[in-house]
Amino acid sequence: MTPNIVFVTCHDLGKHLGCYGWKSVPSPALDAIAQRGVLFDNSFCTAPQCSPSRSSLHTGRHAHSNGMMGLSHQPFRWRMHADEQHLAQRLQAAGYTTALIGVQHLVNGDEVASLGYDSSVDRGPARDMGAAAAAFLSAPERHQKPFYLEVGFFEPHRPYDFGGIGGDDSKGTRLPPYILDSPEARSDFARLQGAIGALDGGVSQIIEALDANNLTDNTWFIFTVDHGLAMPRAKCTCYDPGIETALIMHWPDAGLTGGRRYSEMVSHVDMVPTVLDALGMDIPSNLHGQSYWPLLRGQAYQPNEQIFAEKTFHTTYEPMRAIRTRTHKLIANLDQDIAVNVPSDIQRSPIYPQMLDRITPRRPHFELYNLVDDPKETHNMAGEPEVADIERELKQQLLAWMEATDDPILKGPVPSNFYHDTLAMLRGEIL
């Protein structure tokens, strides 16, 4: 029987859930899904900011190849190339009813149908998104045709009070090791925990609706995240706190049960080929990821030996490319900047001024970290003789990936839409 798919995403969460060891986080619904489904301990996005990351997640192609090299909303206006295929488009063509509830962050609201959704509901607080998803799942026609329901929660995007949600430190607060401990930091994390609790409540509504409508067994539930926490040295960086993502699945009819945990490295570009593989659909040769469906089925599988990440634009030009193996990471910084360019939403955090000395030194050409001995990624080993062979090999592999995926930055700096607009106004071509 063709499965239904419920694909849930959220903003800025990283892996900050109870099931990933953050016991102060109020995430009982997601923790319960992980306990009875499967969880990936080493899942990574391809870009540490929203639109580029989501473009890879839903196309199976890296952002610099699919065209989404920055944020999609005004004034940035990045778009995928016209011939890119979103997962919803592929499933719509295969006969699925497709629906979006909430965030997609790839196109404007009036362009949503172009991504392959038959229907859509605008963004709202988690409780409203959960209720809209529950209403969709409760419709009688859900048993007549397979459906792809994508739910994009805004939470826990800063400032953490979306929908009037307050903080939650009922189980205390625990800070990641890259954050300086202070009363202000703990207060900020309490607000983050409140937003995660709201997200989890919306997820709970979806799970309850699946159960109530006898849809659970034949529905592939997928939960993942665009990128890491909106904290200094996380979001918008290629350090692990910027690119690590929760990935939880549950699908009883396919055996995705039992609380299994997978340690293999998987990337957002692996998602589309995995879904297509599981559904018996052809996997296009231009996808950059590989299916891990054989891993989920206990079949022969060659794990990724490396994953890649990138940033070209966020609010400004910040080009970097990165390769991560099980033991090392190399980041190539392709323009000058401070060590960590902090997005404006994070600059409003009380944590930001407390960490200025860690983020304002100048950025080097390369950063090389031993992830086994230095998991905080604080000691840059680039240029040190004892790691020369590793550095050389990672540089070669990173360049080979850039060439194989036709990275436009190899041909020179990438101009933005703002650049083109300013020149056009200067020339009087637009007023």
C-alpha positions as CSV (number, residue, x, y, z in Angstrom):
1,M,0.0,0.0,0.0
2,T,1.4,3.4,-1.0
3,P,2.4,5.3,2.2
4,N,1.3,8.7,3.3
5,I,4.1,11.1,4.2
6,V,3.9,13.8,7.0
7,F,7.1,15.9,6.7
8,V,7.6,18.3,9.7
9,T,10.2,21.0,9.8
10,C,11.0,23.9,12.1
11,H,13.4,26.8,12.3
12,D,16.6,27.1,14.3
13,L,16.5,24.0,16.5
14,G,19.7,22.1,15.7
15,K,19.4,19.0,17.9
16,H,18.2,20.8,21.0
17,L,15.7,18.2,22.2
18,G,15.4,15.8,25.1
19,C,16.0,12.8,22.9
20,Y,19.4,14.2,22.0
21,G,20.4,14.6,25.6
22,W,19.1,18.1,26.4
23,K,17.0,17.0,29.4
24,S,15.9,20.5,30.4
25,V,14.1,20.9,27.1
26,P,10.3,20.3,27.2
27,S,9.9,18.0,24.1
28,P,7.9,15.0,25.2
29,A,6.1,14.4,21.9
30,L,9.2,14.4,19.8
31,D,11.1,12.4,22.4
32,A,8.3,9.8,22.4
33,I,8.4,9.6,18.6
34,A,12.2,9.0,18.8
35,Q,11.6,6.3,21.4
36,R,9.2,4.4,19.2
37,G,10.7,5.3,15.8
38,V,14.3,5.9,14.7
39,L,16.7,8.7,15.3
40,F,19.9,9.9,13.5
41,D,22.7,11.1,15.8
42,N,24.8,12.6,12.9
43,S,22.4,14.4,10.6
44,F,23.6,17.6,9.0
45,C,22.2,20.4,6.8
46,T,24.0,21.6,3.8
47,A,23.8,25.3,4.7
48,P,23.5,27.0,8.2
49,Q,20.8,29.4,7.1
50,C,17.1,28.8,6.2
51,S,16.4,29.1,2.5
52,P,19.6,27.5,1.2
53,S,19.2,24.6,3.7
54,R,15.6,24.0,2.8
55,S,16.3,24.1,-0.9
56,S,18.7,21.2,-0.5
57,L,16.4,19.3,1.8
58,H,13.6,19.5,-0.7
59,T,15.6,19.1,-4.0
60,G,18.5,16.8,-3.1
61,R,20.9,19.3,-4.6
62,H,23.3,21.8,-3.0
63,A,22.2,25.4,-2.8
64,H,25.0,26.8,-5.1
65,S,23.7,24.3,-7.8
66,N,20.0,24.9,-7.4
67,G,20.3,28.7,-7.2
68,M,19.2,29.4,-3.7
69,M,22.4,31.0,-2.4
70,G,20.8,33.3,0.1
71,L,17.5,34.1,1.7
72,S,14.3,34.1,-0.4
73,H,12.4,37.0,1.2
74,Q,12.7,40.7,0.6
75,P,15.1,42.4,0.1
76,F,17.3,39.3,-0.8
77,R,14.9,37.5,-3.2
78,W,17.0,34.5,-4.0
79,R,15.2,31.7,-6.0
80,M,15.9,28.2,-7.1
81,H,16.4,27.8,-10.9
82,A,13.2,27.3,-12.8
83,D,14.0,23.7,-13.7
84,E,14.6,22.5,-10.1
85,Q,12.2,19.9,-8.8
86,H,10.8,20.2,-5.2
87,L,9.9,17.0,-3.5
88,A,6.2,18.1,-3.4
89,Q,6.3,18.5,-7.2
90,R,7.7,15.0,-7.6
91,L,5.1,13.5,-5.3
92,Q,2.3,15.5,-6.9
93,A,3.2,14.1,-10.3
94,A,3.2,10.6,-8.8
95,G,-0.4,11.0,-7.7
96,Y,-0.1,12.3,-4.2
97,T,-2.4,14.9,-2.7
98,T,0.1,17.6,-1.5
99,A,-0.4,20.2,1.2
100,L,1.6,22.8,3.0
101,I,0.8,24.2,6.4
102,G,3.1,27.0,7.6
103,V,6.7,27.8,6.7
104,Q,8.4,26.9,3.4
105,H,10.8,29.9,3.0
106,L,11.6,29.3,-0.6
107,V,9.1,31.5,-2.5
108,N,6.6,34.3,-1.7
109,G,3.2,33.3,-0.4
110,D,1.6,33.8,-3.8
111,E,4.1,31.5,-5.5
112,V,3.6,28.5,-3.2
113,A,1.7,26.4,-5.8
114,S,4.8,26.5,-8.0
115,L,6.5,24.2,-5.5
116,G,3.9,21.5,-6.1
117,Y,1.4,22.0,-3.2
118,D,-2.2,21.5,-4.0
119,S,-3.2,23.6,-1.0
120,S,-1.5,25.7,1.6
121,V,-2.1,27.4,5.0
122,D,-0.2,30.6,6.0
123,R,2.2,30.7,8.9
124,G,0.8,30.9,12.4
125,P,1.7,29.9,16.0
126,A,2.5,26.2,16.6
127,R,-0.9,25.5,18.2
128,D,-2.7,26.9,15.1
129,M,-0.4,25.0,12.7
130,G,-1.0,21.8,14.7
131,A,-4.7,22.3,14.6
132,A,-4.7,23.0,10.9
133,A,-2.7,19.8,10.3
134,A,-5.1,17.8,12.5
135,A,-8.0,19.1,10.5
136,F,-6.3,18.1,7.2
137,L,-5.6,14.6,8.6
138,S,-9.2,14.2,9.9
139,A,-10.8,14.8,6.5
140,P,-12.6,11.6,5.2
141,E,-10.7,11.8,1.9
142,R,-7.4,11.1,3.6
143,H,-8.1,7.4,3.3
144,Q,-8.9,7.6,-0.4
145,K,-5.6,8.8,-1.9
146,P,-2.0,9.0,-0.5
147,F,-1.0,12.4,0.8
148,Y,2.1,14.4,1.4
149,L,1.5,16.8,4.2
150,E,4.4,19.3,5.0
151,V,4.1,21.2,8.2
152,G,6.7,24.1,8.7
153,F,6.7,25.4,12.2
154,F,8.1,28.9,12.8
155,E,9.2,28.1,16.3
156,P,11.8,28.2,17.8
157,H,12.9,31.2,15.7
158,R,13.9,34.3,17.7
159,P,12.6,36.3,19.5
160,Y,11.0,33.1,21.0
161,D,7.7,34.7,22.0
162,F,5.8,34.0,18.7
163,G,2.2,33.4,19.7
164,G,2.6,34.9,23.2
165,I,4.7,32.0,24.4
166,G,6.8,32.6,27.6
167,G,10.0,30.9,28.8
168,D,10.2,27.5,30.4
169,D,12.9,26.6,33.0
170,S,10.7,24.1,34.8
171,K,13.5,21.5,34.4
172,G,16.3,24.0,34.7
173,T,18.5,25.2,31.8
174,R,21.6,23.5,30.4
175,L,23.9,25.5,28.1
176,P,25.9,24.1,25.1
177,P,29.7,24.3,25.7
178,Y,30.2,27.1,23.1
179,I,28.0,29.5,25.1
180,L,29.4,31.4,28.1
181,D,27.5,30.6,31.3
182,S,25.7,33.7,32.7
183,P,22.3,34.6,34.2
184,E,21.5,36.3,30.9
185,A,22.4,33.2,28.9
186,R,20.3,31.0,31.1
187,S,17.3,33.4,30.8
188,D,17.7,33.4,27.0
189,F,17.8,29.6,26.9
190,A,14.7,29.4,29.1
191,R,12.9,31.5,26.4
192,L,14.3,29.1,23.8
193,Q,12.9,26.2,25.7
194,G,9.5,27.8,25.9
195,A,9.4,28.1,22.1
196,I,10.5,24.5,21.7
197,G,7.8,23.4,24.1
198,A,5.3,25.2,21.9
199,L,6.7,23.5,18.8
200,D,6.4,20.2,20.5
201,G,2.8,20.9,21.4
202,G,2.0,21.4,17.7
203,V,3.7,18.1,16.9
204,S,1.7,16.4,19.5
205,Q,-1.5,17.6,17.8
206,I,-0.3,16.0,14.6
207,I,0.5,12.7,16.2
208,E,-2.8,12.6,18.0
209,A,-4.6,13.2,14.7
210,L,-2.7,10.4,13.0
211,D,-3.7,8.0,15.8
212,A,-7.3,9.1,16.0
213,N,-7.8,8.6,12.2
214,N,-6.1,5.3,12.0
215,L,-3.3,6.7,9.8
216,T,-0.3,6.0,11.9
217,D,0.8,2.6,10.6
218,N,0.9,3.6,6.9
219,T,2.3,7.1,7.4
220,W,5.9,7.9,7.2
221,F,6.4,10.7,9.8
222,I,9.6,12.7,9.3
223,F,10.8,15.4,11.5
224,T,13.9,17.5,10.8
225,V,15.3,21.0,11.1
226,D,16.7,23.7,8.8
227,H,20.0,24.3,10.8
228,G,21.4,25.0,14.2
229,L,20.3,27.2,17.1
230,A,20.1,30.9,16.7
231,M,23.0,31.5,19.0
232,P,26.5,33.0,18.5
233,R,28.9,30.4,16.9
234,A,25.9,28.3,15.7
235,K,23.4,29.5,13.1
236,C,25.1,31.0,10.0
237,T,28.4,29.2,10.8
238,C,29.8,25.9,9.4
239,Y,30.8,24.8,12.9
240,D,28.9,21.7,14.1
241,P,26.4,23.8,16.2
242,G,25.4,25.6,12.9
243,I,25.0,22.5,10.7
244,E,23.8,19.8,13.1
245,T,20.1,18.8,12.7
246,A,17.6,16.6,14.5
247,L,16.3,13.8,12.3
248,I,13.5,11.5,13.6
249,M,11.3,9.1,11.7
250,H,8.4,6.8,12.4
251,W,6.7,4.4,10.0
252,P,5.4,1.2,11.6
253,D,4.4,-0.6,8.3
254,A,8.0,-0.2,7.1
255,G,9.6,-1.2,10.3
256,L,10.9,2.3,11.3
257,T,10.2,1.5,14.9
258,G,11.9,0.3,18.1
259,G,13.9,3.4,19.1
260,R,16.9,2.6,16.9
261,R,19.6,5.2,16.7
262,Y,21.9,5.5,13.7
263,S,25.4,7.0,14.0
264,E,26.1,7.2,10.2
265,M,26.5,10.7,8.8
266,V,23.6,11.8,6.6
267,S,23.0,15.1,4.9
268,H,19.9,17.1,3.8
269,V,20.8,16.3,0.2
270,D,20.2,12.6,1.1
271,M,16.5,13.1,2.0
272,V,15.0,13.3,-1.5
273,P,16.8,10.3,-2.9
274,T,15.8,8.4,0.3
275,V,12.1,9.2,-0.1
276,L,12.2,8.4,-3.8
277,D,14.0,5.1,-3.2
278,A,11.5,4.1,-0.5
279,L,8.6,4.8,-2.8
280,G,10.1,2.8,-5.7
281,M,10.5,6.0,-7.8
282,D,13.4,6.7,-10.1
283,I,16.3,8.7,-8.5
284,P,17.5,11.4,-11.0
285,S,21.2,11.3,-11.8
286,N,21.6,15.0,-11.0
287,L,20.9,14.7,-7.3
288,H,23.9,15.2,-5.1
289,G,22.8,13.0,-2.2
290,Q,22.5,9.2,-1.8
291,S,19.6,7.2,-0.4
292,Y,20.0,5.8,3.1
293,W,16.8,3.7,2.6
294,P,19.0,0.5,2.5
295,L,20.4,1.5,5.9
296,L,16.8,1.8,7.3
297,R,16.0,-1.6,5.9
298,G,19.0,-3.4,7.2
299,Q,20.5,-3.9,3.8
300,A,24.0,-3.2,2.3
301,Y,24.8,0.5,2.6
302,Q,28.0,2.5,2.1
303,P,27.9,5.4,4.6
304,N,28.9,8.9,3.6
305,E,32.6,9.4,4.3
306,Q,32.2,13.1,4.2
307,I,29.4,15.7,4.1
308,F,29.6,19.2,2.7
309,A,28.2,22.6,3.8
310,E,28.3,26.1,2.4
311,K,27.3,29.7,2.9
312,T,27.3,32.3,0.2
313,F,24.9,35.0,1.4
314,H,22.9,35.6,4.5
315,T,22.2,39.2,5.2
316,T,25.5,40.0,3.4
317,Y,28.2,38.2,1.3
318,E,29.8,35.6,3.6
319,P,31.2,32.9,1.3
320,M,32.5,29.7,2.8
321,R,32.6,26.1,1.9
322,A,33.2,23.2,4.3
323,I,33.9,19.5,4.3
324,R,33.3,17.3,7.4
325,T,34.5,13.8,8.0
326,R,34.0,11.6,11.1
327,T,37.3,13.0,12.5
328,H,38.0,16.4,10.9
329,K,36.5,19.5,9.4
330,L,38.0,22.0,6.9
331,I,36.4,25.3,6.3
332,A,37.5,27.5,3.4
333,N,36.7,31.2,3.9
334,L,36.5,32.9,0.6
335,D,36.3,36.5,1.6
336,Q,37.3,38.7,4.6
337,D,35.2,39.1,7.7
338,I,35.2,38.7,11.4
339,A,35.6,35.2,12.7
340,V,31.8,34.8,13.2
341,N,29.4,37.1,11.4
342,V,26.4,37.1,13.7
343,P,22.9,37.6,12.2
344,S,20.8,40.5,13.4
345,D,18.3,38.3,15.3
346,I,21.2,36.8,17.4
347,Q,22.7,40.3,17.9
348,R,19.6,41.1,19.9
349,S,20.3,38.3,22.3
350,P,21.8,39.2,25.7
351,I,24.4,36.5,25.0
352,Y,25.9,38.3,22.0
353,P,27.8,41.1,23.8
354,Q,29.2,38.6,26.2
355,M,30.9,36.7,23.4
356,L,32.3,39.6,21.4
357,D,35.9,38.6,22.1
358,R,35.3,35.1,20.6
359,I,33.6,36.3,17.4
360,T,35.4,39.5,16.4
361,P,38.9,38.4,15.5
362,R,39.7,38.3,11.7
363,R,38.7,35.2,9.8
364,P,41.6,33.1,8.4
365,H,41.7,31.6,4.9
366,F,41.2,28.1,6.2
367,E,40.1,26.5,9.4
368,L,41.0,22.9,10.2
369,Y,39.6,21.1,13.3
370,N,40.2,17.7,14.8
371,L,36.6,16.9,15.9
372,V,37.7,14.0,18.1
373,D,40.2,15.9,20.2
374,D,38.6,19.3,19.8
375,P,34.8,18.9,19.5
376,K,34.3,22.6,20.3
377,E,36.2,23.6,17.2
378,T,38.4,26.1,19.0
379,H,41.9,25.2,17.9
380,N,42.5,25.9,14.3
381,M,45.2,23.5,13.1
382,A,45.4,24.8,9.5
383,G,49.0,25.2,8.5
384,E,50.4,23.1,11.3
385,P,53.0,20.6,10.0
386,E,51.6,17.5,11.9
387,V,48.3,17.7,10.0
388,A,49.7,18.8,6.6
389,D,48.6,15.5,4.9
390,I,45.1,15.7,6.3
391,E,44.8,19.4,5.3
392,R,46.0,18.6,1.8
393,E,43.6,15.7,1.3
394,L,40.6,17.7,2.6
395,K,41.4,20.6,0.4
396,Q,41.5,18.3,-2.6
397,Q,38.2,16.7,-1.7
398,L,36.5,20.1,-1.1
399,L,37.7,21.5,-4.4
400,A,36.7,18.3,-6.2
401,W,33.2,18.7,-4.8
402,M,33.0,22.3,-5.8
403,E,34.1,21.4,-9.3
404,A,31.7,18.4,-9.6
405,T,28.7,20.5,-8.5
406,D,29.7,23.4,-10.7
407,D,30.0,25.9,-7.9
408,P,29.8,29.4,-9.4
409,I,32.2,30.8,-6.8
410,L,35.0,29.1,-8.7
411,K,34.5,31.6,-11.5
412,G,34.7,34.6,-9.1
413,P,32.7,36.5,-6.4
414,V,28.9,35.9,-6.7
415,P,26.9,39.1,-7.2
416,S,23.7,39.6,-5.2
417,N,20.3,40.8,-6.4
418,F,21.0,44.0,-4.4
419,Y,24.1,44.5,-6.5
420,H,22.1,44.1,-9.7
421,D,19.3,46.4,-8.5
422,T,21.8,49.2,-7.4
423,L,23.5,49.1,-10.8
424,A,20.1,49.2,-12.6
425,M,19.0,52.2,-10.5
426,L,22.3,53.9,-11.1
427,R,21.8,53.5,-14.8
428,G,18.2,54.6,-14.6
429,E,16.9,51.3,-15.8
430,I,14.6,51.0,-12.8
431,L,13.3,53.9,-10.6
